[in-house]
Amino acid sequence: MILGLGVGVLVYAAFVFDLFGFMARDELWLRLLMLAASMLYLVYYFIVAGTPLWDALITNGALALVNLVMIGVVIYERTTFSMSAEDSAIYRQFPMMSPGQFRRFLKLATRIEGEQTLTVDAEPVERLYFLHHGHARIIKHGADAVIGPDTFVGEIAFVTGNPASATVELEPGGQALAWRFEDLTKLFDRRPALKTALVAHLNIDLVRKVTVAVLPDPNPLFTSSRGDGGDPRA
């Protein structure tokens, strides 16, 4: 007896948890409710007969354990736990990605820093870059402009497959992440939702560049070294 009720109440309580679990749209809530139901079933199998029903306890316990592990995976996918302070700061610039998606995305990145050329005008582009610290210089048709951090480079080439529309040089002290197009294509074949999230970020970045290039801005993201506004599109 449990609180004066028969042990059968455990089965009905577990059924309620199962019912609400199947109604839940959120995976984490579904798994938590199903785990609660499993715990009640385990207690039931332990006390319903004179001796524990070990076959039922072992099989249902194994399922509960797997579910518990997956709950940990889901929580890990939704939190920035284990990310370094630098990676967490970069992740804040990717609000359309979940922490789990960003970890997979970041895992393929190569970290580069210091003065070097990222793209060359009219030449094929093989990498997508994200400038997260310092500045880069865009050179096109004899004009040049400076872009600040939290900016993509090579995104048009990545989306269209066209050659670079400008030369972009990372300035001394600049830091960027680089992804090979080939690696991203393979990742997106396995994770189409991640591709959708990244393309959304690229579109936002492109719109911001075009807006700043066309409209006057008292605090411009792109500052031409010649004072003529330059052309920020790369």
SVG drawing of the C-alpha trace seen along z (x, -y; Angstrom):
<svg xmlns="http://www.w3.org/2000/svg" viewBox="-6 -62 57 75">
<polyline fill="none" stroke="black" stroke-width="0.4" points="0.0,0.0 1.1,-3.6 -0.6,-6.3 -3.4,-3.9 -3.8,-3.2 -3.0,0.0 0.3,0.3 -1.8,0.1 -1.9,-3.7 1.7,-3.7 0.6,-2.4 -2.0,-5.0 0.4,-7.8 3.0,-6.5 0.3,-6.5 -0.4,-10.2 3.3,-11.0 3.4,-9.0 0.3,-10.7 1.6,-14.2 5.0,-13.1 3.4,-12.1 1.6,-15.4 4.8,-17.4 6.3,-19.1 9.6,-19.9 12.0,-17.0 13.4,-17.8 10.0,-17.8 9.0,-14.6 12.1,-12.8 11.7,-14.1 8.1,-13.0 8.9,-9.6 11.7,-9.2 9.3,-10.0 6.9,-7.3 9.8,-4.8 10.7,-5.5 7.1,-4.7 7.0,-1.5 10.3,-0.4 8.9,-1.0 5.8,0.9 7.7,3.9 9.8,4.0 6.9,4.1 3.9,5.5 4.8,9.1 6.3,11.0 9.6,10.8 10.9,8.1 10.1,8.7 13.7,8.7 13.2,9.2 10.9,6.1 13.2,4.2 16.2,4.8 14.7,4.0 12.8,0.9 15.8,-0.2 18.0,0.0 15.5,-2.1 15.3,-4.6 19.2,-4.8 19.3,-5.4 16.7,-8.1 18.6,-9.7 21.8,-9.8 19.8,-11.4 18.4,-14.0 22.0,-15.0 22.7,-15.2 19.7,-17.4 20.7,-19.8 24.3,-19.9 23.0,-20.8 21.0,-23.7 23.7,-25.2 27.1,-26.9 28.5,-24.6 32.2,-23.7 32.6,-26.6 35.5,-28.9 34.9,-32.5 36.1,-33.4 33.9,-30.9 30.9,-31.9 31.5,-35.5 31.6,-34.4 28.5,-32.3 26.5,-35.4 26.9,-36.6 25.1,-33.5 21.7,-33.7 20.0,-31.6 22.1,-28.6 21.7,-26.4 24.8,-25.9 25.0,-22.3 24.8,-23.5 27.5,-26.1 29.8,-23.5 29.6,-21.4 30.1,-24.5 33.1,-25.7 34.7,-22.3 35.4,-22.6 36.9,-26.1 40.6,-27.0 41.7,-29.9 43.8,-32.5 45.4,-35.7 47.8,-38.4 48.4,-40.1 47.4,-37.9 45.2,-37.9 41.8,-36.3 40.4,-36.7 41.8,-38.1 39.6,-40.0 38.3,-37.9 40.0,-34.7 38.1,-31.6 37.3,-31.6 37.7,-28.3 37.0,-29.5 34.3,-31.3 35.7,-33.7 34.3,-35.3 36.3,-38.2 35.8,-38.2 38.6,-40.5 40.4,-43.4 39.9,-44.7 40.3,-43.7 40.8,-45.9 38.7,-45.6 40.3,-46.7 38.3,-47.0 38.7,-49.1 41.4,-51.2 39.3,-52.1 39.6,-50.5 37.6,-50.3 38.0,-48.9 35.6,-46.4 35.3,-45.7 34.7,-42.5 31.6,-40.2 31.7,-40.3 31.7,-37.6 34.2,-37.5 33.6,-35.4 29.9,-34.8 28.8,-35.8 31.2,-33.4 30.0,-30.7 26.4,-31.2 26.8,-31.8 30.0,-30.0 31.3,-33.1 34.9,-34.4 35.8,-37.0 34.3,-40.4 37.2,-42.2 40.5,-41.6 40.3,-41.3 43.4,-41.5 43.4,-40.7 45.2,-43.5 47.8,-43.0 46.2,-42.0 43.1,-40.7 41.7,-37.3 39.2,-35.3 37.7,-31.8 37.9,-30.0 35.8,-27.2 36.6,-25.3 33.6,-25.3 34.0,-21.6 33.8,-20.8 30.7,-23.0 29.0,-21.3 29.6,-17.8 28.4,-19.1 25.2,-20.6 24.4,-17.4 24.2,-15.8 22.7,-18.8 20.4,-20.7 19.0,-22.7 22.5,-24.1 22.7,-25.2 19.4,-27.1 20.7,-28.8 24.0,-29.8 22.4,-31.1 20.1,-33.2 23.1,-34.7 24.8,-35.4 21.7,-37.1 21.6,-39.4 25.3,-40.2 24.9,-41.0 21.9,-43.2 23.8,-45.1 26.7,-45.6 24.5,-46.9 22.6,-49.2 25.8,-50.7 27.2,-51.1 24.1,-52.9 22.8,-54.9 24.7,-57.5 25.6,-56.3 27.1,-58.5 28.8,-55.4 29.7,-53.4 30.7,-49.8 32.9,-50.4 35.4,-53.2 37.1,-54.1 40.8,-55.0 40.3,-57.4 37.2,-59.1 35.0,-58.1 33.0,-55.3 34.7,-52.5 32.8,-49.4 32.3,-47.0 30.9,-44.2 33.3,-41.3"/>
</svg>
